[in-house]
């Protein structure tokens, strides 16, 4: 993905314009290097499981991570699979990458 041209603008859903994020890879669309310390993120991989759906399996993985980690920022579904028992779907499984901000001491 290429960086936006300097000064390019992007209409927000509300119709107001804001500068395009020069760092398209960054999980925070409002990220800017001007006046703030760059952020660092730790990326972990989890497997979420549900008996109902892939969507619920993702939600379970993120909720579990949120119980012990602060600063969760984004997730990416890397893989979907399931378990079959007696000819039926018994379990939905998702491999999810979850990122959280590495917090610095003040």
Jmol script that loads the backbone (N, CA, C; Angstrom):
load data "model"
ATOM      1  N   UNK A   1       0.836  -1.167   0.000  1.00  0.00           N
ATOM      2  CA  UNK A   1       0.000   0.000   0.000  1.00  0.00           C
ATOM      3  C   UNK A   1       0.884   1.234   0.000  1.00  0.00           C
ATOM      4  N   UNK A   2       0.565   2.211  -0.839  1.00  0.00           N
ATOM      5  CA  UNK A   2       1.378   3.411  -0.948  1.00  0.00           C
ATOM      6  C   UNK A   2       0.889   4.475   0.010  1.00  0.00           C
ATOM      7  N   UNK A   3       1.821   5.328   0.469  1.00  0.00           N
ATOM      8  CA  UNK A   3       1.452   6.468   1.302  1.00  0.00           C
ATOM      9  C   UNK A   3       0.670   7.469   0.469  1.00  0.00           C
ATOM     10  N   UNK A   4      -0.185   8.237   1.130  1.00  0.00           N
ATOM     11  CA  UNK A   4      -0.957   9.269   0.443  1.00  0.00           C
ATOM     12  C   UNK A   4      -0.036  10.420   0.046  1.00  0.00           C
ATOM     13  N   UNK A   5      -0.442  11.130  -0.983  1.00  0.00           N
ATOM     14  CA  UNK A   5       0.316  12.303  -1.416  1.00  0.00           C
ATOM     15  C   UNK A   5       0.263  13.367  -0.330  1.00  0.00           C
ATOM     16  N   UNK A   6       1.344  14.146  -0.144  1.00  0.00           N
ATOM     17  CA  UNK A   6       1.333  15.196   0.874  1.00  0.00           C
ATOM     18  C   UNK A   6       0.155  16.142   0.661  1.00  0.00           C
ATOM     19  N   UNK A   7      -0.550  16.439   1.759  1.00  0.00           N
ATOM     20  CA  UNK A   7      -1.672  17.359   1.698  1.00  0.00           C
ATOM     21  C   UNK A   7      -2.971  16.746   1.208  1.00  0.00           C
ATOM     22  N   UNK A   8      -2.981  15.452   0.858  1.00  0.00           N
ATOM     23  CA  UNK A   8      -4.215  14.814   0.387  1.00  0.00           C
ATOM     24  C   UNK A   8      -5.231  14.775   1.514  1.00  0.00           C
ATOM     25  N   UNK A   9      -6.515  14.820   1.153  1.00  0.00           N
ATOM     26  CA  UNK A   9      -7.560  14.840   2.165  1.00  0.00           C
ATOM     27  C   UNK A   9      -8.544  13.709   1.880  1.00  0.00           C
ATOM     28  N   UNK A  10      -9.177  13.260   2.936  1.00  0.00           N
ATOM     29  CA  UNK A  10     -10.105  12.139   2.852  1.00  0.00           C
ATOM     30  C   UNK A  10     -11.397  12.528   3.556  1.00  0.00           C
ATOM     31  N   UNK A  11     -12.552  12.434   2.898  1.00  0.00           N
ATOM     32  CA  UNK A  11     -13.782  12.775   3.601  1.00  0.00           C
ATOM     33  C   UNK A  11     -14.111  11.689   4.632  1.00  0.00           C
ATOM     34  N   UNK A  12     -14.445  12.116   5.832  1.00  0.00           N
ATOM     35  CA  UNK A  12     -14.840  11.181   6.877  1.00  0.00           C
ATOM     36  C   UNK A  12     -16.301  10.807   6.662  1.00  0.00           C
ATOM     37  N   UNK A  13     -16.798   9.792   7.372  1.00  0.00           N
ATOM     38  CA  UNK A  13     -18.201   9.407   7.206  1.00  0.00           C
ATOM     39  C   UNK A  13     -19.171  10.566   7.481  1.00  0.00           C
ATOM     40  N   UNK A  14     -18.782  11.497   8.341  1.00  0.00           N
ATOM     41  CA  UNK A  14     -19.653  12.623   8.671  1.00  0.00           C
ATOM     42  C   UNK A  14     -19.578  13.714   7.616  1.00  0.00           C
ATOM     43  N   UNK A  15     -18.714  13.569   6.627  1.00  0.00           N
ATOM     44  CA  UNK A  15     -18.585  14.556   5.578  1.00  0.00           C
ATOM     45  C   UNK A  15     -17.466  15.560   5.814  1.00  0.00           C
ATOM     46  N   UNK A  16     -16.921  15.643   7.026  1.00  0.00           N
ATOM     47  CA  UNK A  16     -15.810  16.552   7.311  1.00  0.00           C
ATOM     48  C   UNK A  16     -14.532  15.941   6.744  1.00  0.00           C
ATOM     49  N   UNK A  17     -13.661  16.811   6.255  1.00  0.00           N
ATOM     50  CA  UNK A  17     -12.410  16.305   5.698  1.00  0.00           C
ATOM     51  C   UNK A  17     -11.337  16.243   6.767  1.00  0.00           C
ATOM     52  N   UNK A  18     -10.426  15.299   6.615  1.00  0.00           N
ATOM     53  CA  UNK A  18      -9.272  15.178   7.496  1.00  0.00           C
ATOM     54  C   UNK A  18      -8.100  14.725   6.646  1.00  0.00           C
ATOM     55  N   UNK A  19      -6.870  15.015   7.077  1.00  0.00           N
ATOM     56  CA  UNK A  19      -5.715  14.581   6.282  1.00  0.00           C
ATOM     57  C   UNK A  19      -5.684  13.060   6.163  1.00  0.00           C
ATOM     58  N   UNK A  20      -5.295  12.565   4.996  1.00  0.00           N
ATOM     59  CA  UNK A  20      -5.090  11.128   4.847  1.00  0.00           C
ATOM     60  C   UNK A  20      -3.948  10.694   5.751  1.00  0.00           C
ATOM     61  N   UNK A  21      -4.052   9.531   6.325  1.00  0.00           N
ATOM     62  CA  UNK A  21      -3.010   8.994   7.190  1.00  0.00           C
ATOM     63  C   UNK A  21      -1.796   8.651   6.339  1.00  0.00           C
ATOM     64  N   UNK A  22      -0.677   9.342   6.579  1.00  0.00           N
ATOM     65  CA  UNK A  22       0.549   9.047   5.837  1.00  0.00           C
ATOM     66  C   UNK A  22       1.060   7.656   6.171  1.00  0.00           C
ATOM     67  N   UNK A  23       0.676   7.133   7.315  1.00  0.00           N
ATOM     68  CA  UNK A  23       1.136   5.826   7.771  1.00  0.00           C
ATOM     69  C   UNK A  23      -0.015   4.840   7.643  1.00  0.00           C
ATOM     70  N   UNK A  24      -0.345   4.449   6.424  1.00  0.00           N
ATOM     71  CA  UNK A  24      -1.508   3.607   6.179  1.00  0.00           C
ATOM     72  C   UNK A  24      -1.425   2.278   6.922  1.00  0.00           C
ATOM     73  N   UNK A  25      -0.242   1.856   7.281  1.00  0.00           N
ATOM     74  CA  UNK A  25      -0.063   0.604   8.005  1.00  0.00           C
ATOM     75  C   UNK A  25      -0.434   0.738   9.464  1.00  0.00           C
ATOM     76  N   UNK A  26      -0.550   1.937   9.973  1.00  0.00           N
ATOM     77  CA  UNK A  26      -0.747   2.163  11.406  1.00  0.00           C
ATOM     78  C   UNK A  26      -2.183   1.862  11.805  1.00  0.00           C
ATOM     79  N   UNK A  27      -2.405   1.161  12.929  1.00  0.00           N
ATOM     80  CA  UNK A  27      -3.762   0.798  13.335  1.00  0.00           C
ATOM     81  C   UNK A  27      -4.620   1.989  13.744  1.00  0.00           C
ATOM     82  N   UNK A  28      -4.027   3.113  14.099  1.00  0.00           N
ATOM     83  CA  UNK A  28      -4.776   4.304  14.510  1.00  0.00           C
ATOM     84  C   UNK A  28      -4.872   5.246  13.312  1.00  0.00           C
ATOM     85  N   UNK A  29      -6.075   5.423  12.715  1.00  0.00           N
ATOM     86  CA  UNK A  29      -6.183   6.249  11.517  1.00  0.00           C
ATOM     87  C   UNK A  29      -5.851   7.716  11.761  1.00  0.00           C
ATOM     88  N   UNK A  30      -5.859   8.164  13.006  1.00  0.00           N
ATOM     89  CA  UNK A  30      -5.537   9.546  13.329  1.00  0.00           C
ATOM     90  C   UNK A  30      -4.095   9.712  13.779  1.00  0.00           C
ATOM     91  N   UNK A  31      -3.277   8.678  13.620  1.00  0.00           N
ATOM     92  CA  UNK A  31      -1.884   8.713  14.048  1.00  0.00           C
ATOM     93  C   UNK A  31      -1.114   9.791  13.297  1.00  0.00           C
ATOM     94  N   UNK A  32      -0.288  10.495  14.015  1.00  0.00           N
ATOM     95  CA  UNK A  32       0.595  11.493  13.413  1.00  0.00           C
ATOM     96  C   UNK A  32       1.878  11.528  14.226  1.00  0.00           C
ATOM     97  N   UNK A  33       2.993  11.704  13.566  1.00  0.00           N
ATOM     98  CA  UNK A  33       4.267  11.790  14.276  1.00  0.00           C
ATOM     99  C   UNK A  33       4.484  13.165  14.872  1.00  0.00           C
ATOM    100  N   UNK A  34       3.685  14.132  14.483  1.00  0.00           N
ATOM    101  CA  UNK A  34       3.877  15.503  14.923  1.00  0.00           C
ATOM    102  C   UNK A  34       3.459  15.671  16.376  1.00  0.00           C
ATOM    103  N   UNK A  35       4.416  16.010  17.239  1.00  0.00           N
ATOM    104  CA  UNK A  35       4.118  16.353  18.613  1.00  0.00           C
ATOM    105  C   UNK A  35       3.855  15.201  19.563  1.00  0.00           C
ATOM    106  N   UNK A  36       3.974  13.954  19.107  1.00  0.00           N
ATOM    107  CA  UNK A  36       3.764  12.831  20.011  1.00  0.00           C
ATOM    108  C   UNK A  36       4.866  11.805  19.822  1.00  0.00           C
ATOM    109  N   UNK A  37       5.045  11.008  20.855  1.00  0.00           N
ATOM    110  CA  UNK A  37       6.013   9.922  20.766  1.00  0.00           C
ATOM    111  C   UNK A  37       5.412   8.814  19.909  1.00  0.00           C
ATOM    112  N   UNK A  38       6.193   8.199  19.035  1.00  0.00           N
ATOM    113  CA  UNK A  38       5.681   7.059  18.273  1.00  0.00           C
ATOM    114  C   UNK A  38       5.235   5.951  19.216  1.00  0.00           C
ATOM    115  N   UNK A  39       4.219   5.244  18.814  1.00  0.00           N
ATOM    116  CA  UNK A  39       3.691   4.158  19.627  1.00  0.00           C
ATOM    117  C   UNK A  39       4.307   2.843  19.170  1.00  0.00           C
ATOM    118  N   UNK A  40       4.386   1.909  20.101  1.00  0.00           N
ATOM    119  CA  UNK A  40       4.877   0.571  19.797  1.00  0.00           C
ATOM    120  C   UNK A  40       3.790  -0.417  20.181  1.00  0.00           C
ATOM    121  N   UNK A  41       3.601  -1.432  19.336  1.00  0.00           N
ATOM    122  CA  UNK A  41       2.571  -2.431  19.571  1.00  0.00           C
ATOM    123  C   UNK A  41       3.190  -3.817  19.664  1.00  0.00           C
ATOM    124  N   UNK A  42       2.621  -4.639  20.512  1.00  0.00           N
ATOM    125  CA  UNK A  42       2.981  -6.047  20.621  1.00  0.00           C
ATOM    126  C   UNK A  42       1.885  -6.827  19.914  1.00  0.00           C
ATOM    127  N   UNK A  43       2.270  -7.791  19.118  1.00  0.00           N
ATOM    128  CA  UNK A  43       1.329  -8.586  18.350  1.00  0.00           C
ATOM    129  C   UNK A  43       1.355 -10.014  18.875  1.00  0.00           C
ATOM    130  N   UNK A  44       0.185 -10.522  19.250  1.00  0.00           N
ATOM    131  CA  UNK A  44       0.096 -11.905  19.724  1.00  0.00           C
ATOM    132  C   UNK A  44      -0.894 -12.668  18.846  1.00  0.00           C
ATOM    133  N   UNK A  45      -0.800 -13.967  18.885  1.00  0.00           N
ATOM    134  CA  UNK A  45      -1.691 -14.810  18.103  1.00  0.00           C
ATOM    135  C   UNK A  45      -2.517 -15.667  19.047  1.00  0.00           C
ATOM    136  N   UNK A  46      -3.829 -15.681  18.824  1.00  0.00           N
ATOM    137  CA  UNK A  46      -4.756 -16.430  19.660  1.00  0.00           C
ATOM    138  C   UNK A  46      -5.631 -17.310  18.780  1.00  0.00           C
ATOM    139  N   UNK A  47      -6.240 -18.319  19.381  1.00  0.00           N
ATOM    140  CA  UNK A  47      -7.246 -19.118  18.693  1.00  0.00           C
ATOM    141  C   UNK A  47      -8.536 -18.987  19.494  1.00  0.00           C
ATOM    142  N   UNK A  48      -9.555 -18.441  18.835  1.00  0.00           N
ATOM    143  CA  UNK A  48     -10.869 -18.313  19.453  1.00  0.00           C
ATOM    144  C   UNK A  48     -11.748 -19.460  18.996  1.00  0.00           C
ATOM    145  N   UNK A  49     -12.619 -19.914  19.885  1.00  0.00           N
ATOM    146  CA  UNK A  49     -13.467 -21.074  19.596  1.00  0.00           C
ATOM    147  C   UNK A  49     -14.915 -20.748  19.968  1.00  0.00           C
ATOM    148  N   UNK A  50     -15.835 -21.233  19.148  1.00  0.00           N
ATOM    149  CA  UNK A  50     -17.260 -21.070  19.417  1.00  0.00           C
ATOM    150  C   UNK A  50     -18.007 -22.272  18.860  1.00  0.00           C
ATOM    151  N   UNK A  51     -19.111 -22.600  19.473  1.00  0.00           N
ATOM    152  CA  UNK A  51     -19.981 -23.644  18.938  1.00  0.00           C
ATOM    153  C   UNK A  51     -21.009 -23.058  17.981  1.00  0.00           C
ATOM    154  N   UNK A  52     -21.075 -21.690  17.884  1.00  0.00           N
ATOM    155  CA  UNK A  52     -22.127 -21.038  17.109  1.00  0.00           C
ATOM    156  C   UNK A  52     -21.673 -20.453  15.771  1.00  0.00           C
ATOM    157  N   UNK A  53     -20.518 -19.727  15.766  1.00  0.00           N
ATOM    158  CA  UNK A  53     -20.135 -19.026  14.534  1.00  0.00           C
ATOM    159  C   UNK A  53     -18.675 -18.583  14.580  1.00  0.00           C
ATOM    160  N   UNK A  54     -18.145 -18.246  13.392  1.00  0.00           N
ATOM    161  CA  UNK A  54     -16.804 -17.684  13.319  1.00  0.00           C
ATOM    162  C   UNK A  54     -16.780 -16.321  14.006  1.00  0.00           C
ATOM    163  N   UNK A  55     -17.834 -15.534  13.806  1.00  0.00           N
ATOM    164  CA  UNK A  55     -17.904 -14.208  14.413  1.00  0.00           C
ATOM    165  C   UNK A  55     -17.822 -14.301  15.942  1.00  0.00           C
ATOM    166  N   UNK A  56     -18.538 -15.237  16.513  1.00  0.00           N
ATOM    167  CA  UNK A  56     -18.488 -15.409  17.975  1.00  0.00           C
ATOM    168  C   UNK A  56     -17.115 -15.914  18.422  1.00  0.00           C
ATOM    169  N   UNK A  57     -16.470 -16.732  17.613  1.00  0.00           N
ATOM    170  CA  UNK A  57     -15.126 -17.212  17.947  1.00  0.00           C
ATOM    171  C   UNK A  57     -14.142 -16.054  18.009  1.00  0.00           C
ATOM    172  N   UNK A  58     -14.257 -15.093  17.070  1.00  0.00           N
ATOM    173  CA  UNK A  58     -13.409 -13.897  17.095  1.00  0.00           C
ATOM    174  C   UNK A  58     -13.695 -13.091  18.349  1.00  0.00           C
ATOM    175  N   UNK A  59     -14.969 -12.864  18.628  1.00  0.00           N
ATOM    176  CA  UNK A  59     -15.357 -12.090  19.812  1.00  0.00           C
ATOM    177  C   UNK A  59     -14.840 -12.749  21.086  1.00  0.00           C
ATOM    178  N   UNK A  60     -14.884 -14.070  21.157  1.00  0.00           N
ATOM    179  CA  UNK A  60     -14.374 -14.785  22.334  1.00  0.00           C
ATOM    180  C   UNK A  60     -12.870 -14.578  22.504  1.00  0.00           C
ATOM    181  N   UNK A  61     -12.125 -14.636  21.405  1.00  0.00           N
ATOM    182  CA  UNK A  61     -10.669 -14.442  21.475  1.00  0.00           C
ATOM    183  C   UNK A  61     -10.330 -13.037  21.945  1.00  0.00           C
ATOM    184  N   UNK A  62     -11.005 -12.036  21.366  1.00  0.00           N
ATOM    185  CA  UNK A  62     -10.727 -10.643  21.736  1.00  0.00           C
ATOM    186  C   UNK A  62     -11.143 -10.381  23.182  1.00  0.00           C
ATOM    187  N   UNK A  63     -12.297 -10.901  23.587  1.00  0.00           N
ATOM    188  CA  UNK A  63     -12.756 -10.707  24.968  1.00  0.00           C
ATOM    189  C   UNK A  63     -11.796 -11.356  25.960  1.00  0.00           C
ATOM    190  N   UNK A  64     -11.305 -12.525  25.652  1.00  0.00           N
ATOM    191  CA  UNK A  64     -10.347 -13.201  26.544  1.00  0.00           C
ATOM    192  C   UNK A  64      -9.059 -12.395  26.661  1.00  0.00           C
ATOM    193  N   UNK A  65      -8.580 -11.867  25.542  1.00  0.00           N
ATOM    194  CA  UNK A  65      -7.369 -11.039  25.578  1.00  0.00           C
ATOM    195  C   UNK A  65      -7.615  -9.795  26.427  1.00  0.00           C
ATOM    196  N   UNK A  66      -8.797  -9.216  26.315  1.00  0.00           N
ATOM    197  CA  UNK A  66      -9.135  -8.013  27.057  1.00  0.00           C
ATOM    198  C   UNK A  66      -9.205  -8.211  28.557  1.00  0.00           C
ATOM    199  N   UNK A  67      -9.335  -9.453  29.005  1.00  0.00           N
ATOM    200  CA  UNK A  67      -9.382  -9.737  30.444  1.00  0.00           C
ATOM    201  C   UNK A  67      -8.021  -9.556  31.108  1.00  0.00           C
ATOM    202  N   UNK A  68      -6.940  -9.717  30.341  1.00  0.00           N
ATOM    203  CA  UNK A  68      -5.610  -9.662  30.951  1.00  0.00           C
ATOM    204  C   UNK A  68      -4.679  -8.625  30.327  1.00  0.00           C
ATOM    205  N   UNK A  69      -5.066  -8.040  29.195  1.00  0.00           N
ATOM    206  CA  UNK A  69      -4.203  -7.086  28.503  1.00  0.00           C
ATOM    207  C   UNK A  69      -4.864  -5.715  28.438  1.00  0.00           C
ATOM    208  N   UNK A  70      -4.041  -4.676  28.565  1.00  0.00           N
ATOM    209  CA  UNK A  70      -4.537  -3.307  28.407  1.00  0.00           C
ATOM    210  C   UNK A  70      -4.090  -2.769  27.059  1.00  0.00           C
ATOM    211  N   UNK A  71      -4.810  -1.799  26.562  1.00  0.00           N
ATOM    212  CA  UNK A  71      -4.403  -1.125  25.336  1.00  0.00           C
ATOM    213  C   UNK A  71      -4.639  -1.913  24.065  1.00  0.00           C
ATOM    214  N   UNK A  72      -5.635  -2.833  24.057  1.00  0.00           N
ATOM    215  CA  UNK A  72      -5.932  -3.559  22.818  1.00  0.00           C
ATOM    216  C   UNK A  72      -6.304  -2.555  21.739  1.00  0.00           C
ATOM    217  N   UNK A  73      -5.760  -2.742  20.533  1.00  0.00           N
ATOM    218  CA  UNK A  73      -5.956  -1.760  19.477  1.00  0.00           C
ATOM    219  C   UNK A  73      -6.639  -2.311  18.232  1.00  0.00           C
ATOM    220  N   UNK A  74      -6.275  -3.494  17.792  1.00  0.00           N
ATOM    221  CA  UNK A  74      -6.842  -4.038  16.570  1.00  0.00           C
ATOM    222  C   UNK A  74      -6.647  -5.549  16.534  1.00  0.00           C
ATOM    223  N   UNK A  75      -7.360  -6.177  15.609  1.00  0.00           N
ATOM    224  CA  UNK A  75      -7.206  -7.619  15.399  1.00  0.00           C
ATOM    225  C   UNK A  75      -7.264  -7.916  13.909  1.00  0.00           C
ATOM    226  N   UNK A  76      -6.733  -9.078  13.566  1.00  0.00           N
ATOM    227  CA  UNK A  76      -6.765  -9.542  12.182  1.00  0.00           C
ATOM    228  C   UNK A  76      -7.051 -11.037  12.207  1.00  0.00           C
ATOM    229  N   UNK A  77      -8.078 -11.466  11.482  1.00  0.00           N
ATOM    230  CA  UNK A  77      -8.379 -12.892  11.376  1.00  0.00           C
ATOM    231  C   UNK A  77      -7.419 -13.477  10.351  1.00  0.00           C
ATOM    232  N   UNK A  78      -6.622 -14.443  10.796  1.00  0.00           N
ATOM    233  CA  UNK A  78      -5.589 -15.027   9.952  1.00  0.00           C
ATOM    234  C   UNK A  78      -6.063 -16.328   9.308  1.00  0.00           C
ATOM    235  N   UNK A  79      -6.874 -17.067  10.043  1.00  0.00           N
ATOM    236  CA  UNK A  79      -7.271 -18.392   9.560  1.00  0.00           C
ATOM    237  C   UNK A  79      -8.618 -18.769  10.164  1.00  0.00           C
ATOM    238  N   UNK A  80      -9.428 -19.469   9.390  1.00  0.00           N
ATOM    239  CA  UNK A  80     -10.689 -20.016   9.885  1.00  0.00           C
ATOM    240  C   UNK A  80     -10.700 -21.504   9.614  1.00  0.00           C
ATOM    241  N   UNK A  81     -11.192 -22.232  10.587  1.00  0.00           N
ATOM    242  CA  UNK A  81     -11.327 -23.680  10.407  1.00  0.00           C
ATOM    243  C   UNK A  81     -12.404 -24.149  11.365  1.00  0.00           C
ATOM    244  N   UNK A  82     -12.727 -25.409  11.304  1.00  0.00           N
ATOM    245  CA  UNK A  82     -13.743 -25.942  12.195  1.00  0.00           C
ATOM    246  C   UNK A  82     -13.518 -27.405  12.472  1.00  0.00           C
ATOM    247  N   UNK A  83     -14.279 -27.892  13.436  1.00  0.00           N
ATOM    248  CA  UNK A  83     -14.211 -29.308  13.796  1.00  0.00           C
ATOM    249  C   UNK A  83     -15.554 -29.927  13.465  1.00  0.00           C
ATOM    250  N   UNK A  84     -15.514 -31.106  12.890  1.00  0.00           N
ATOM    251  CA  UNK A  84     -16.722 -31.832  12.514  1.00  0.00           C
ATOM    252  C   UNK A  84     -16.872 -33.038  13.430  1.00  0.00           C
ATOM    253  N   UNK A  85     -18.094 -33.241  13.918  1.00  0.00           N
ATOM    254  CA  UNK A  85     -18.399 -34.417  14.737  1.00  0.00           C
ATOM    255  C   UNK A  85     -19.751 -34.965  14.289  1.00  0.00           C
ATOM    256  N   UNK A  86     -19.796 -36.228  14.036  1.00  0.00           N
ATOM    257  CA  UNK A  86     -21.032 -36.895  13.598  1.00  0.00           C
ATOM    258  C   UNK A  86     -21.641 -36.218  12.365  1.00  0.00           C
ATOM    259  N   UNK A  87     -20.791 -35.791  11.438  1.00  0.00           N
ATOM    260  CA  UNK A  87     -21.262 -35.207  10.196  1.00  0.00           C
ATOM    261  C   UNK A  87     -21.785 -33.793  10.316  1.00  0.00           C
ATOM    262  N   UNK A  88     -21.604 -33.168  11.466  1.00  0.00           N
ATOM    263  CA  UNK A  88     -22.087 -31.795  11.675  1.00  0.00           C
ATOM    264  C   UNK A  88     -20.955 -30.906  12.185  1.00  0.00           C
ATOM    265  N   UNK A  89     -21.111 -29.608  11.979  1.00  0.00           N
ATOM    266  CA  UNK A  89     -20.126 -28.665  12.523  1.00  0.00           C
ATOM    267  C   UNK A  89     -20.266 -28.662  14.036  1.00  0.00           C
ATOM    268  N   UNK A  90     -19.182 -29.003  14.704  1.00  0.00           N
ATOM    269  CA  UNK A  90     -19.185 -29.058  16.166  1.00  0.00           C
ATOM    270  C   UNK A  90     -18.532 -27.835  16.782  1.00  0.00           C
ATOM    271  N   UNK A  91     -17.647 -27.191  16.006  1.00  0.00           N
ATOM    272  CA  UNK A  91     -16.878 -26.095  16.584  1.00  0.00           C
ATOM    273  C   UNK A  91     -16.323 -25.206  15.466  1.00  0.00           C
ATOM    274  N   UNK A  92     -16.422 -23.892  15.663  1.00  0.00           N
ATOM    275  CA  UNK A  92     -15.813 -22.912  14.772  1.00  0.00           C
ATOM    276  C   UNK A  92     -14.537 -22.425  15.447  1.00  0.00           C
ATOM    277  N   UNK A  93     -13.461 -22.368  14.689  1.00  0.00           N
ATOM    278  CA  UNK A  93     -12.170 -21.943  15.238  1.00  0.00           C
ATOM    279  C   UNK A  93     -11.581 -20.854  14.350  1.00  0.00           C
ATOM    280  N   UNK A  94     -11.018 -19.819  14.975  1.00  0.00           N
ATOM    281  CA  UNK A  94     -10.346 -18.756  14.225  1.00  0.00           C
ATOM    282  C   UNK A  94      -8.993 -18.482  14.851  1.00  0.00           C
ATOM    283  N   UNK A  95      -7.997 -18.318  13.995  1.00  0.00           N
ATOM    284  CA  UNK A  95      -6.686 -17.856  14.458  1.00  0.00           C
ATOM    285  C   UNK A  95      -6.694 -16.354  14.258  1.00  0.00           C
ATOM    286  N   UNK A  96      -6.435 -15.599  15.335  1.00  0.00           N
ATOM    287  CA  UNK A  96      -6.548 -14.156  15.329  1.00  0.00           C
ATOM    288  C   UNK A  96      -5.245 -13.540  15.823  1.00  0.00           C
ATOM    289  N   UNK A  97      -4.751 -12.536  15.094  1.00  0.00           N
ATOM    290  CA  UNK A  97      -3.644 -11.721  15.603  1.00  0.00           C
ATOM    291  C   UNK A  97      -4.269 -10.532  16.310  1.00  0.00           C
ATOM    292  N   UNK A  98      -3.826 -10.273  17.530  1.00  0.00           N
ATOM    293  CA  UNK A  98      -4.341  -9.165  18.325  1.00  0.00           C
ATOM    294  C   UNK A  98      -3.156  -8.279  18.701  1.00  0.00           C
ATOM    295  N   UNK A  99      -3.326  -6.969  18.523  1.00  0.00           N
ATOM    296  CA  UNK A  99      -2.260  -6.018  18.854  1.00  0.00           C
ATOM    297  C   UNK A  99      -2.675  -5.182  20.052  1.00  0.00           C
ATOM    298  N   UNK A 100      -1.709  -4.928  20.921  1.00  0.00           N
ATOM    299  CA  UNK A 100      -1.940  -4.025  22.034  1.00  0.00           C
ATOM    300  C   UNK A 100      -0.740  -3.102  22.162  1.00  0.00           C
ATOM    301  N   UNK A 101      -1.025  -1.907  22.665  1.00  0.00           N
ATOM    302  CA  UNK A 101       0.016  -0.898  22.766  1.00  0.00           C
ATOM    303  C   UNK A 101       0.937  -1.215  23.921  1.00  0.00           C
ATOM    304  N   UNK A 102       2.244  -1.101  23.677  1.00  0.00           N
ATOM    305  CA  UNK A 102       3.245  -1.239  24.728  1.00  0.00           C
ATOM    306  C   UNK A 102       3.262   0.107  25.455  1.00  0.00           C
ATOM    307  N   UNK A 103       2.874   0.092  26.720  1.00  0.00           N
ATOM    308  CA  UNK A 103       2.769   1.341  27.479  1.00  0.00           C
ATOM    309  C   UNK A 103       4.109   1.699  28.102  1.00  0.00           C
ATOM    310  N   UNK A 104       4.440   2.969  28.054  1.00  0.00           N
ATOM    311  CA  UNK A 104       5.684   3.458  28.635  1.00  0.00           C
ATOM    312  C   UNK A 104       5.379   4.066  29.988  1.00  0.00           C
ATOM    313  N   UNK A 105       6.331   3.964  30.918  1.00  0.00           N
ATOM    314  CA  UNK A 105       6.177   4.606  32.212  1.00  0.00           C
ATOM    315  C   UNK A 105       6.371   6.099  32.025  1.00  0.00           C
ATOM    316  N   UNK A 106       5.566   6.882  32.734  1.00  0.00           N
ATOM    317  CA  UNK A 106       5.674   8.347  32.618  1.00  0.00           C
ATOM    318  C   UNK A 106       6.794   8.872  33.486  1.00  0.00           C
TER     319      UNK A 106
END
end "model"
wireframe off; spacefill off
backbone 0.3
color backbone group
